[in-house]
C-alpha cells in the first residue's frame, strides 16, 4: 500500500473555507462557547469564532457553560 502526503492548504474544491477553519482549530478566533441560559429569552446561545480565552470566559460565566477549540466537531451543542 502506497502512502501519499497531501497538504490541506493545497486541497482545491474539497473543503470549504469554514471547514478548513474547523480543522485548523486552536488558532485565534476558531473557538466556540455554549451558554445554556445566555439568550435574550433565557435560552441557550452558542458564540462562534472567538479566541480560546474568550470562549473560556464566556462559558465560565454560566452554570453548565461549555467551550471548545480543537474538539468542537465532537461537541453535542456545537451547531445549535
PDB file with one MODEL, atoms N, CA, C and O in Angstrom:
MODEL        1
ATOM      1  N   UNK A   1       0.847  -1.176   0.000  1.00  0.00           N
ATOM      2  CA  UNK A   1       0.000   0.000   0.000  1.00  0.00           C
ATOM      3  C   UNK A   1       0.891   1.237   0.000  1.00  0.00           C
ATOM      4  O   UNK A   1       1.798   1.357   0.824  1.00  0.00           O
ATOM      5  N   UNK A   2       0.632   2.140  -0.912  1.00  0.00           N
ATOM      6  CA  UNK A   2       1.426   3.356  -1.031  1.00  0.00           C
ATOM      7  C   UNK A   2       0.751   4.504  -0.271  1.00  0.00           C
ATOM      8  O   UNK A   2      -0.465   4.681  -0.351  1.00  0.00           O
ATOM      9  N   UNK A   3       1.545   5.270   0.456  1.00  0.00           N
ATOM     10  CA  UNK A   3       1.050   6.416   1.205  1.00  0.00           C
ATOM     11  C   UNK A   3       1.394   7.689   0.456  1.00  0.00           C
ATOM     12  O   UNK A   3       2.518   7.859  -0.015  1.00  0.00           O
ATOM     13  N   UNK A   4       0.429   8.575   0.348  1.00  0.00           N
ATOM     14  CA  UNK A   4       0.647   9.846  -0.329  1.00  0.00           C
ATOM     15  C   UNK A   4       0.459  10.978   0.657  1.00  0.00           C
ATOM     16  O   UNK A   4      -0.547  11.037   1.365  1.00  0.00           O
ATOM     17  N   UNK A   5       1.427  11.877   0.701  1.00  0.00           N
ATOM     18  CA  UNK A   5       1.306  13.053   1.553  1.00  0.00           C
ATOM     19  C   UNK A   5       0.520  14.125   0.820  1.00  0.00           C
ATOM     20  O   UNK A   5       0.730  14.362  -0.369  1.00  0.00           O
ATOM     21  N   UNK A   6      -0.383  14.766   1.538  1.00  0.00           N
ATOM     22  CA  UNK A   6      -1.113  15.893   0.956  1.00  0.00           C
ATOM     23  C   UNK A   6      -1.057  17.069   1.922  1.00  0.00           C
ATOM     24  O   UNK A   6      -0.895  16.898   3.130  1.00  0.00           O
ATOM     25  N   UNK A   7      -1.190  18.229   1.378  1.00  0.00           N
ATOM     26  CA  UNK A   7      -1.216  19.441   2.190  1.00  0.00           C
ATOM     27  C   UNK A   7      -2.644  19.961   2.199  1.00  0.00           C
ATOM     28  O   UNK A   7      -3.251  20.134   1.142  1.00  0.00           O
ATOM     29  N   UNK A   8      -3.184  20.212   3.383  1.00  0.00           N
ATOM     30  CA  UNK A   8      -4.544  20.749   3.461  1.00  0.00           C
ATOM     31  C   UNK A   8      -4.657  22.100   2.767  1.00  0.00           C
ATOM     32  O   UNK A   8      -5.718  22.456   2.254  1.00  0.00           O
ATOM     33  N   UNK A   9      -3.573  22.838   2.754  1.00  0.00           N
ATOM     34  CA  UNK A   9      -3.596  24.155   2.128  1.00  0.00           C
ATOM     35  C   UNK A   9      -3.759  24.068   0.619  1.00  0.00           C
ATOM     36  O   UNK A   9      -4.207  25.030  -0.004  1.00  0.00           O
ATOM     37  N   UNK A  10      -3.405  22.929   0.015  1.00  0.00           N
ATOM     38  CA  UNK A  10      -3.458  22.796  -1.440  1.00  0.00           C
ATOM     39  C   UNK A  10      -4.662  22.016  -1.944  1.00  0.00           C
ATOM     40  O   UNK A  10      -4.789  21.795  -3.148  1.00  0.00           O
ATOM     41  N   UNK A  11      -5.536  21.601  -1.060  1.00  0.00           N
ATOM     42  CA  UNK A  11      -6.725  20.873  -1.493  1.00  0.00           C
ATOM     43  C   UNK A  11      -7.700  21.866  -2.111  1.00  0.00           C
ATOM     44  O   UNK A  11      -8.166  22.785  -1.436  1.00  0.00           O
ATOM     45  N   UNK A  12      -8.001  21.689  -3.362  1.00  0.00           N
ATOM     46  CA  UNK A  12      -8.904  22.602  -4.070  1.00  0.00           C
ATOM     47  C   UNK A  12     -10.243  21.906  -4.303  1.00  0.00           C
ATOM     48  O   UNK A  12     -10.276  20.794  -4.829  1.00  0.00           O
ATOM     49  N   UNK A  13     -11.321  22.534  -3.926  1.00  0.00           N
ATOM     50  CA  UNK A  13     -12.648  22.000  -4.171  1.00  0.00           C
ATOM     51  C   UNK A  13     -13.056  20.872  -3.245  1.00  0.00           C
ATOM     52  O   UNK A  13     -14.090  20.244  -3.470  1.00  0.00           O
ATOM     53  N   UNK A  14     -12.290  20.599  -2.229  1.00  0.00           N
ATOM     54  CA  UNK A  14     -12.610  19.505  -1.316  1.00  0.00           C
ATOM     55  C   UNK A  14     -13.189  19.998   0.002  1.00  0.00           C
ATOM     56  O   UNK A  14     -14.107  19.381   0.543  1.00  0.00           O
ATOM     57  N   UNK A  15     -12.669  21.094   0.520  1.00  0.00           N
ATOM     58  CA  UNK A  15     -13.127  21.648   1.782  1.00  0.00           C
ATOM     59  C   UNK A  15     -13.477  23.125   1.616  1.00  0.00           C
ATOM     60  O   UNK A  15     -12.784  23.867   0.920  1.00  0.00           O
ATOM     61  N   UNK A  16     -14.540  23.527   2.253  1.00  0.00           N
ATOM     62  CA  UNK A  16     -14.895  24.944   2.229  1.00  0.00           C
ATOM     63  C   UNK A  16     -13.986  25.715   3.172  1.00  0.00           C
ATOM     64  O   UNK A  16     -13.274  25.115   3.976  1.00  0.00           O
ATOM     65  N   UNK A  17     -14.003  27.006   3.083  1.00  0.00           N
ATOM     66  CA  UNK A  17     -13.199  27.852   3.966  1.00  0.00           C
ATOM     67  C   UNK A  17     -13.589  27.609   5.437  1.00  0.00           C
ATOM     68  O   UNK A  17     -12.723  27.533   6.308  1.00  0.00           O
ATOM     69  N   UNK A  18     -14.891  27.490   5.699  1.00  0.00           N
ATOM     70  CA  UNK A  18     -15.374  27.247   7.066  1.00  0.00           C
ATOM     71  C   UNK A  18     -14.891  25.896   7.579  1.00  0.00           C
ATOM     72  O   UNK A  18     -14.503  25.777   8.742  1.00  0.00           O
ATOM     73  N   UNK A  19     -14.910  24.865   6.714  1.00  0.00           N
ATOM     74  CA  UNK A  19     -14.429  23.545   7.126  1.00  0.00           C
ATOM     75  C   UNK A  19     -12.932  23.584   7.438  1.00  0.00           C
ATOM     76  O   UNK A  19     -12.476  22.940   8.383  1.00  0.00           O
ATOM     77  N   UNK A  20     -12.177  24.333   6.651  1.00  0.00           N
ATOM     78  CA  UNK A  20     -10.746  24.464   6.911  1.00  0.00           C
ATOM     79  C   UNK A  20     -10.508  25.121   8.269  1.00  0.00           C
ATOM     80  O   UNK A  20      -9.598  24.729   9.000  1.00  0.00           O
ATOM     81  N   UNK A  21     -11.322  26.116   8.604  1.00  0.00           N
ATOM     82  CA  UNK A  21     -11.170  26.783   9.896  1.00  0.00           C
ATOM     83  C   UNK A  21     -11.400  25.811  11.040  1.00  0.00           C
ATOM     84  O   UNK A  21     -10.717  25.880  12.062  1.00  0.00           O
ATOM     85  N   UNK A  22     -12.362  24.903  10.876  1.00  0.00           N
ATOM     86  CA  UNK A  22     -12.634  23.924  11.923  1.00  0.00           C
ATOM     87  C   UNK A  22     -11.483  22.933  12.062  1.00  0.00           C
ATOM     88  O   UNK A  22     -11.141  22.540  13.177  1.00  0.00           O
ATOM     89  N   UNK A  23     -10.892  22.531  10.964  1.00  0.00           N
ATOM     90  CA  UNK A  23      -9.767  21.602  11.008  1.00  0.00           C
ATOM     91  C   UNK A  23      -8.564  22.253  11.658  1.00  0.00           C
ATOM     92  O   UNK A  23      -7.836  21.615  12.419  1.00  0.00           O
ATOM     93  N   UNK A  24      -8.357  23.517  11.358  1.00  0.00           N
ATOM     94  CA  UNK A  24      -7.202  24.229  11.873  1.00  0.00           C
ATOM     95  C   UNK A  24      -7.550  24.950  13.171  1.00  0.00           C
ATOM     96  O   UNK A  24      -7.074  26.055  13.430  1.00  0.00           O
ATOM     97  N   UNK A  25      -8.391  24.305  13.981  1.00  0.00           N
ATOM     98  CA  UNK A  25      -8.853  24.905  15.235  1.00  0.00           C
ATOM     99  C   UNK A  25      -7.699  25.158  16.197  1.00  0.00           C
ATOM    100  O   UNK A  25      -6.609  24.602  16.059  1.00  0.00           O
ATOM    101  N   UNK A  26      -7.971  25.999  17.157  1.00  0.00           N
ATOM    102  CA  UNK A  26      -6.971  26.330  18.151  1.00  0.00           C
ATOM    103  C   UNK A  26      -6.310  27.662  17.880  1.00  0.00           C
ATOM    104  O   UNK A  26      -5.654  28.218  18.761  1.00  0.00           O
ATOM    105  N   UNK A  27      -6.468  28.179  16.690  1.00  0.00           N
ATOM    106  CA  UNK A  27      -5.934  29.499  16.382  1.00  0.00           C
ATOM    107  C   UNK A  27      -6.910  30.540  16.888  1.00  0.00           C
ATOM    108  O   UNK A  27      -8.061  30.224  17.189  1.00  0.00           O
ATOM    109  N   UNK A  28      -6.467  31.752  16.981  1.00  0.00           N
ATOM    110  CA  UNK A  28      -7.312  32.827  17.468  1.00  0.00           C
ATOM    111  C   UNK A  28      -8.556  32.966  16.606  1.00  0.00           C
ATOM    112  O   UNK A  28      -8.462  33.057  15.382  1.00  0.00           O
ATOM    113  N   UNK A  29      -9.710  32.981  17.237  1.00  0.00           N
ATOM    114  CA  UNK A  29     -10.957  33.167  16.509  1.00  0.00           C
ATOM    115  C   UNK A  29     -11.573  31.892  15.989  1.00  0.00           C
ATOM    116  O   UNK A  29     -12.479  31.957  15.158  1.00  0.00           O
ATOM    117  N   UNK A  30     -11.124  30.734  16.440  1.00  0.00           N
ATOM    118  CA  UNK A  30     -11.688  29.491  15.938  1.00  0.00           C
ATOM    119  C   UNK A  30     -12.339  28.656  17.036  1.00  0.00           C
ATOM    120  O   UNK A  30     -12.627  27.478  16.823  1.00  0.00           O
ATOM    121  N   UNK A  31     -12.570  29.236  18.183  1.00  0.00           N
ATOM    122  CA  UNK A  31     -13.180  28.514  19.295  1.00  0.00           C
ATOM    123  C   UNK A  31     -14.659  28.903  19.412  1.00  0.00           C
ATOM    124  O   UNK A  31     -15.131  29.815  18.734  1.00  0.00           O
ATOM    125  N   UNK A  32     -15.371  28.197  20.279  1.00  0.00           N
ATOM    126  CA  UNK A  32     -16.784  28.475  20.491  1.00  0.00           C
ATOM    127  C   UNK A  32     -17.125  28.301  21.964  1.00  0.00           C
ATOM    128  O   UNK A  32     -16.430  27.595  22.695  1.00  0.00           O
ATOM    129  N   UNK A  33     -18.201  28.954  22.391  1.00  0.00           N
ATOM    130  CA  UNK A  33     -18.670  28.839  23.771  1.00  0.00           C
ATOM    131  C   UNK A  33     -20.174  28.608  23.778  1.00  0.00           C
ATOM    132  O   UNK A  33     -20.910  29.209  22.996  1.00  0.00           O
ATOM    133  N   UNK A  34     -20.618  27.734  24.667  1.00  0.00           N
ATOM    134  CA  UNK A  34     -22.034  27.427  24.854  1.00  0.00           C
ATOM    135  C   UNK A  34     -22.469  27.988  26.194  1.00  0.00           C
ATOM    136  O   UNK A  34     -21.875  27.694  27.231  1.00  0.00           O
ATOM    137  N   UNK A  35     -23.517  28.804  26.155  1.00  0.00           N
ATOM    138  CA  UNK A  35     -24.068  29.374  27.379  1.00  0.00           C
ATOM    139  C   UNK A  35     -25.527  28.931  27.462  1.00  0.00           C
ATOM    140  O   UNK A  35     -26.356  29.404  26.684  1.00  0.00           O
ATOM    141  N   UNK A  36     -25.854  28.032  28.393  1.00  0.00           N
ATOM    142  CA  UNK A  36     -27.178  27.433  28.426  1.00  0.00           C
ATOM    143  C   UNK A  36     -28.319  28.408  28.672  1.00  0.00           C
ATOM    144  O   UNK A  36     -29.453  28.131  28.281  1.00  0.00           O
ATOM    145  N   UNK A  37     -28.051  29.530  29.304  1.00  0.00           N
ATOM    146  CA  UNK A  37     -29.117  30.495  29.587  1.00  0.00           C
ATOM    147  C   UNK A  37     -28.699  31.900  29.160  1.00  0.00           C
ATOM    148  O   UNK A  37     -29.115  32.882  29.775  1.00  0.00           O
ATOM    149  N   UNK A  38     -27.895  32.003  28.133  1.00  0.00           N
ATOM    150  CA  UNK A  38     -27.338  33.295  27.736  1.00  0.00           C
ATOM    151  C   UNK A  38     -28.176  34.105  26.769  1.00  0.00           C
ATOM    152  O   UNK A  38     -27.868  35.269  26.513  1.00  0.00           O
ATOM    153  N   UNK A  39     -29.228  33.516  26.226  1.00  0.00           N
ATOM    154  CA  UNK A  39     -30.040  34.218  25.238  1.00  0.00           C
ATOM    155  C   UNK A  39     -30.972  35.244  25.848  1.00  0.00           C
ATOM    156  O   UNK A  39     -31.223  35.239  27.053  1.00  0.00           O
ATOM    157  N   UNK A  40     -31.480  36.122  25.002  1.00  0.00           N
ATOM    158  CA  UNK A  40     -32.389  37.175  25.457  1.00  0.00           C
ATOM    159  C   UNK A  40     -33.633  36.588  26.121  1.00  0.00           C
ATOM    160  O   UNK A  40     -34.168  37.174  27.062  1.00  0.00           O
ATOM    161  N   UNK A  41     -34.092  35.441  25.639  1.00  0.00           N
ATOM    162  CA  UNK A  41     -35.285  34.814  26.223  1.00  0.00           C
ATOM    163  C   UNK A  41     -34.918  33.805  27.304  1.00  0.00           C
ATOM    164  O   UNK A  41     -35.778  33.067  27.786  1.00  0.00           O
ATOM    165  N   UNK A  42     -33.637  33.771  27.687  1.00  0.00           N
ATOM    166  CA  UNK A  42     -33.191  32.837  28.719  1.00  0.00           C
ATOM    167  C   UNK A  42     -32.790  31.483  28.175  1.00  0.00           C
ATOM    168  O   UNK A  42     -32.443  30.584  28.941  1.00  0.00           O
ATOM    169  N   UNK A  43     -32.833  31.324  26.855  1.00  0.00           N
ATOM    170  CA  UNK A  43     -32.464  30.054  26.235  1.00  0.00           C
ATOM    171  C   UNK A  43     -30.979  29.975  25.926  1.00  0.00           C
ATOM    172  O   UNK A  43     -30.225  30.907  26.208  1.00  0.00           O
ATOM    173  N   UNK A  44     -30.563  28.857  25.343  1.00  0.00           N
ATOM    174  CA  UNK A  44     -29.136  28.655  25.062  1.00  0.00           C
ATOM    175  C   UNK A  44     -28.615  29.516  23.912  1.00  0.00           C
ATOM    176  O   UNK A  44     -29.347  29.872  22.989  1.00  0.00           O
ATOM    177  N   UNK A  45     -27.329  29.835  24.003  1.00  0.00           N
ATOM    178  CA  UNK A  45     -26.645  30.609  22.972  1.00  0.00           C
ATOM    179  C   UNK A  45     -25.281  29.975  22.726  1.00  0.00           C
ATOM    180  O   UNK A  45     -24.598  29.571  23.667  1.00  0.00           O
ATOM    181  N   UNK A  46     -24.889  29.891  21.463  1.00  0.00           N
ATOM    182  CA  UNK A  46     -23.541  29.456  21.111  1.00  0.00           C
ATOM    183  C   UNK A  46     -22.874  30.612  20.375  1.00  0.00           C
ATOM    184  O   UNK A  46     -23.422  31.146  19.411  1.00  0.00           O
ATOM    185  N   UNK A  47     -21.690  30.990  20.838  1.00  0.00           N
ATOM    186  CA  UNK A  47     -20.918  32.044  20.199  1.00  0.00           C
ATOM    187  C   UNK A  47     -19.739  31.385  19.494  1.00  0.00           C
ATOM    188  O   UNK A  47     -18.976  30.643  20.113  1.00  0.00           O
ATOM    189  N   UNK A  48     -19.589  31.658  18.198  1.00  0.00           N
ATOM    190  CA  UNK A  48     -18.573  31.025  17.366  1.00  0.00           C
ATOM    191  C   UNK A  48     -17.448  31.998  17.010  1.00  0.00           C
ATOM    192  O   UNK A  48     -17.578  33.213  17.158  1.00  0.00           O
ATOM    193  N   UNK A  49     -16.341  31.423  16.535  1.00  0.00           N
ATOM    194  CA  UNK A  49     -15.204  32.191  16.016  1.00  0.00           C
ATOM    195  C   UNK A  49     -14.673  33.213  17.012  1.00  0.00           C
ATOM    196  O   UNK A  49     -14.498  34.389  16.693  1.00  0.00           O
ATOM    197  N   UNK A  50     -14.425  32.740  18.211  1.00  0.00           N
ATOM    198  CA  UNK A  50     -13.857  33.593  19.246  1.00  0.00           C
ATOM    199  C   UNK A  50     -12.525  32.984  19.711  1.00  0.00           C
ATOM    200  O   UNK A  50     -12.231  31.826  19.416  1.00  0.00           O
ATOM    201  N   UNK A  51     -11.744  33.754  20.418  1.00  0.00           N
ATOM    202  CA  UNK A  51     -10.459  33.255  20.919  1.00  0.00           C
ATOM    203  C   UNK A  51     -10.705  32.244  22.036  1.00  0.00           C
ATOM    204  O   UNK A  51     -11.794  32.195  22.609  1.00  0.00           O
ATOM    205  N   UNK A  52      -9.695  31.444  22.339  1.00  0.00           N
ATOM    206  CA  UNK A  52      -9.847  30.457  23.407  1.00  0.00           C
ATOM    207  C   UNK A  52     -10.063  31.135  24.758  1.00  0.00           C
ATOM    208  O   UNK A  52     -10.819  30.631  25.588  1.00  0.00           O
ATOM    209  N   UNK A  53      -9.409  32.271  24.984  1.00  0.00           N
ATOM    210  CA  UNK A  53      -9.586  32.999  26.244  1.00  0.00           C
ATOM    211  C   UNK A  53     -11.023  33.487  26.391  1.00  0.00           C
ATOM    212  O   UNK A  53     -11.613  33.372  27.466  1.00  0.00           O
ATOM    213  N   UNK A  54     -11.590  34.033  25.309  1.00  0.00           N
ATOM    214  CA  UNK A  54     -12.979  34.492  25.354  1.00  0.00           C
ATOM    215  C   UNK A  54     -13.936  33.322  25.540  1.00  0.00           C
ATOM    216  O   UNK A  54     -14.900  33.428  26.298  1.00  0.00           O
ATOM    217  N   UNK A  55     -13.686  32.219  24.864  1.00  0.00           N
ATOM    218  CA  UNK A  55     -14.557  31.048  24.983  1.00  0.00           C
ATOM    219  C   UNK A  55     -14.589  30.547  26.426  1.00  0.00           C
ATOM    220  O   UNK A  55     -15.654  30.241  26.961  1.00  0.00           O
ATOM    221  N   UNK A  56     -13.415  30.465  27.047  1.00  0.00           N
ATOM    222  CA  UNK A  56     -13.348  30.019  28.440  1.00  0.00           C
ATOM    223  C   UNK A  56     -14.072  30.991  29.356  1.00  0.00           C
ATOM    224  O   UNK A  56     -14.791  30.579  30.267  1.00  0.00           O
ATOM    225  N   UNK A  57     -13.883  32.270  29.113  1.00  0.00           N
ATOM    226  CA  UNK A  57     -14.507  33.295  29.948  1.00  0.00           C
ATOM    227  C   UNK A  57     -16.028  33.259  29.823  1.00  0.00           C
ATOM    228  O   UNK A  57     -16.737  33.279  30.829  1.00  0.00           O
ATOM    229  N   UNK A  58     -16.530  33.207  28.586  1.00  0.00           N
ATOM    230  CA  UNK A  58     -17.978  33.183  28.370  1.00  0.00           C
ATOM    231  C   UNK A  58     -18.591  31.958  29.027  1.00  0.00           C
ATOM    232  O   UNK A  58     -19.592  32.068  29.736  1.00  0.00           O
ATOM    233  N   UNK A  59     -17.992  30.780  28.796  1.00  0.00           N
ATOM    234  CA  UNK A  59     -18.549  29.541  29.325  1.00  0.00           C
ATOM    235  C   UNK A  59     -18.538  29.516  30.842  1.00  0.00           C
ATOM    236  O   UNK A  59     -19.474  29.000  31.454  1.00  0.00           O
ATOM    237  N   UNK A  60     -17.497  30.063  31.464  1.00  0.00           N
ATOM    238  CA  UNK A  60     -17.416  30.024  32.923  1.00  0.00           C
ATOM    239  C   UNK A  60     -18.372  31.014  33.586  1.00  0.00           C
ATOM    240  O   UNK A  60     -18.574  30.961  34.799  1.00  0.00           O
ATOM    241  N   UNK A  61     -18.955  31.907  32.805  1.00  0.00           N
ATOM    242  CA  UNK A  61     -19.905  32.877  33.344  1.00  0.00           C
ATOM    243  C   UNK A  61     -21.285  32.269  33.586  1.00  0.00           C
ATOM    244  O   UNK A  61     -22.134  32.898  34.217  1.00  0.00           O
ATOM    245  N   UNK A  62     -21.517  31.050  33.091  1.00  0.00           N
ATOM    246  CA  UNK A  62     -22.825  30.406  33.201  1.00  0.00           C
ATOM    247  C   UNK A  62     -22.677  29.003  33.758  1.00  0.00           C
ATOM    248  O   UNK A  62     -21.780  28.259  33.359  1.00  0.00           O
ATOM    249  N   UNK A  63     -23.563  28.642  34.686  1.00  0.00           N
ATOM    250  CA  UNK A  63     -23.580  27.269  35.182  1.00  0.00           C
ATOM    251  C   UNK A  63     -23.903  26.349  34.014  1.00  0.00           C
ATOM    252  O   UNK A  63     -24.884  26.577  33.307  1.00  0.00           O
ATOM    253  N   UNK A  64     -23.117  25.339  33.804  1.00  0.00           N
ATOM    254  CA  UNK A  64     -23.337  24.419  32.682  1.00  0.00           C
ATOM    255  C   UNK A  64     -22.743  24.905  31.373  1.00  0.00           C
ATOM    256  O   UNK A  64     -22.948  24.283  30.330  1.00  0.00           O
ATOM    257  N   UNK A  65     -22.003  26.017  31.413  1.00  0.00           N
ATOM    258  CA  UNK A  65     -21.372  26.533  30.204  1.00  0.00           C
ATOM    259  C   UNK A  65     -20.283  25.604  29.704  1.00  0.00           C
ATOM    260  O   UNK A  65     -19.652  24.907  30.498  1.00  0.00           O
ATOM    261  N   UNK A  66     -20.057  25.585  28.419  1.00  0.00           N
ATOM    262  CA  UNK A  66     -19.040  24.738  27.797  1.00  0.00           C
ATOM    263  C   UNK A  66     -18.273  25.563  26.779  1.00  0.00           C
ATOM    264  O   UNK A  66     -18.774  26.573  26.285  1.00  0.00           O
ATOM    265  N   UNK A  67     -17.053  25.128  26.463  1.00  0.00           N
ATOM    266  CA  UNK A  67     -16.292  25.781  25.409  1.00  0.00           C
ATOM    267  C   UNK A  67     -15.449  24.732  24.694  1.00  0.00           C
ATOM    268  O   UNK A  67     -15.191  23.657  25.235  1.00  0.00           O
ATOM    269  N   UNK A  68     -15.024  25.051  23.477  1.00  0.00           N
ATOM    270  CA  UNK A  68     -14.205  24.126  22.702  1.00  0.00           C
ATOM    271  C   UNK A  68     -13.321  24.893  21.722  1.00  0.00           C
ATOM    272  O   UNK A  68     -13.608  26.035  21.363  1.00  0.00           O
ATOM    273  N   UNK A  69     -12.261  24.252  21.308  1.00  0.00           N
ATOM    274  CA  UNK A  69     -11.416  24.754  20.219  1.00  0.00           C
ATOM    275  C   UNK A  69     -11.116  23.585  19.304  1.00  0.00           C
ATOM    276  O   UNK A  69     -11.628  23.524  18.186  1.00  0.00           O
ATOM    277  N   UNK A  70     -10.299  22.664  19.759  1.00  0.00           N
ATOM    278  CA  UNK A  70      -9.919  21.522  18.935  1.00  0.00           C
ATOM    279  C   UNK A  70     -11.016  20.466  18.834  1.00  0.00           C
ATOM    280  O   UNK A  70     -11.040  19.706  17.865  1.00  0.00           O
ATOM    281  N   UNK A  71     -11.901  20.399  19.785  1.00  0.00           N
ATOM    282  CA  UNK A  71     -12.899  19.327  19.815  1.00  0.00           C
ATOM    283  C   UNK A  71     -14.300  19.792  19.438  1.00  0.00           C
ATOM    284  O   UNK A  71     -15.269  19.090  19.728  1.00  0.00           O
ATOM    285  N   UNK A  72     -14.436  20.935  18.812  1.00  0.00           N
ATOM    286  CA  UNK A  72     -15.769  21.478  18.516  1.00  0.00           C
ATOM    287  C   UNK A  72     -16.634  20.548  17.677  1.00  0.00           C
ATOM    288  O   UNK A  72     -17.837  20.450  17.918  1.00  0.00           O
ATOM    289  N   UNK A  73     -16.062  19.876  16.718  1.00  0.00           N
ATOM    290  CA  UNK A  73     -16.847  18.991  15.850  1.00  0.00           C
ATOM    291  C   UNK A  73     -17.509  17.866  16.628  1.00  0.00           C
ATOM    292  O   UNK A  73     -18.540  17.343  16.206  1.00  0.00           O
ATOM    293  N   UNK A  74     -16.927  17.488  17.762  1.00  0.00           N
ATOM    294  CA  UNK A  74     -17.469  16.397  18.584  1.00  0.00           C
ATOM    295  C   UNK A  74     -18.431  16.891  19.660  1.00  0.00           C
ATOM    296  O   UNK A  74     -19.080  16.079  20.318  1.00  0.00           O
ATOM    297  N   UNK A  75     -18.535  18.190  19.851  1.00  0.00           N
ATOM    298  CA  UNK A  75     -19.401  18.732  20.907  1.00  0.00           C
ATOM    299  C   UNK A  75     -20.867  18.619  20.502  1.00  0.00           C
ATOM    300  O   UNK A  75     -21.252  19.041  19.411  1.00  0.00           O
ATOM    301  N   UNK A  76     -21.678  18.049  21.385  1.00  0.00           N
ATOM    302  CA  UNK A  76     -23.096  17.844  21.073  1.00  0.00           C
ATOM    303  C   UNK A  76     -23.845  19.167  20.895  1.00  0.00           C
ATOM    304  O   UNK A  76     -24.852  19.210  20.188  1.00  0.00           O
ATOM    305  N   UNK A  77     -23.376  20.228  21.514  1.00  0.00           N
ATOM    306  CA  UNK A  77     -24.052  21.530  21.468  1.00  0.00           C
ATOM    307  C   UNK A  77     -23.596  22.381  20.300  1.00  0.00           C
ATOM    308  O   UNK A  77     -24.247  23.376  19.980  1.00  0.00           O
ATOM    309  N   UNK A  78     -22.497  22.019  19.654  1.00  0.00           N
ATOM    310  CA  UNK A  78     -21.946  22.825  18.570  1.00  0.00           C
ATOM    311  C   UNK A  78     -22.866  22.750  17.354  1.00  0.00           C
ATOM    312  O   UNK A  78     -23.232  21.659  16.918  1.00  0.00           O
ATOM    313  N   UNK A  79     -23.229  23.871  16.823  1.00  0.00           N
ATOM    314  CA  UNK A  79     -24.089  23.906  15.647  1.00  0.00           C
ATOM    315  C   UNK A  79     -25.558  24.097  15.943  1.00  0.00           C
ATOM    316  O   UNK A  79     -26.386  24.041  15.034  1.00  0.00           O
ATOM    317  N   UNK A  80     -25.907  24.327  17.236  1.00  0.00           N
ATOM    318  CA  UNK A  80     -27.325  24.551  17.539  1.00  0.00           C
ATOM    319  C   UNK A  80     -27.723  25.970  17.215  1.00  0.00           C
ATOM    320  O   UNK A  80     -28.880  26.345  17.404  1.00  0.00           O
TER     321      UNK A  80
ENDMDL
END
